[in-house]
């Protein structure tokens, strides 16, 4: 079922990177794909369909978030076995489990897991996941808010800024504006915060990145 891979390309990376919102259409399409794949697909395709729906749900409405996290954590547990068909998914599963730990208030665990996973991702080379991995780490650090956390957040942002990309690649640029705004706010730098926030809003709007536009509007 090549359609599973196509649907992942259409929804997963764009939603993770703030290009698309996890709207009702994404939920419906991922639900239908999961149902069809569980009836007709092999283990690889079923895991990919569960991964897709998990990512869509954790980015969507609160009512579906727990179900999305359960899909992702179940996949991660399966990933501890030698026969897991999709080992390449494990880093992003860890990032999203860290993200949800932070939302649930388990900040220390979120920081440790996102720190370790981000380090592994950056060590392996270019990935479209570097932005979301850095965002999860930085936002967890800023939630904890120690002086050393702010310094680590600064270093994580600098690492993303230094990551090599192809010409015209803008995903890191928009993430960087968001994260620099959040760090400035955490440091009490109101002028810097407003500057980065406004530039973030403008860039997200100019690119038509629905997720980033939504997140930017939430920044007061």
Secondary structure, 3 states (H helix, E strand, C coil): CHHHHHHHHHHHHHHHCCCCCCCHHHHHHHHHHHHHHHHHCCHHHHHHHHHHHHHHHHCCCHHHHHHHHHHHHHHHHHCCCCCCCCHHHHHHHHHHHHHHHHHCCCHHHHHHHHHHHHHHHHHHCCCCCHHHHHHHHHHHHHHHCCHHHHHHHHHHHHHHHHCCCCCCCCHHHHHHHHHHHHHHHHCCCHHHHHHHHHHHHHHHHHHCCHHHHHHHHCCC
